């Protein structure tokens, strides 16, 4: 018999039900923190710049707060940084993700 492994996805929405952040957007924000560049973050994650940018803009619109600041600058001189609010949003999402994972693992141990 195969071992049962629970899987789940979580995301945060605003009060209108509009998507703000999930695992994909969180990965983009984490990659931006490491690279200070949306272009480099998208490349690192194997997604298009346009897709990464659209997820960021969608999150900002639904959240009502800027989560990144960008500085245009031509070839390799542009920069993207996460705002304090963006860091807090990422922290909330990651803490919730860990808490749910822990609760699911505990429940799985109880029922198997």
Secondary structure by P-SEA (a helix, b strand, c coil): cbbbbbbbccccccccccccccaaaaaaaaaaaacccaaaaaaaacccaaaaaaaaaaaaaaaccccbbbbbbccccbbbbbcaaaaaaaaaaaaaaaaaaaaaaaaaaacc
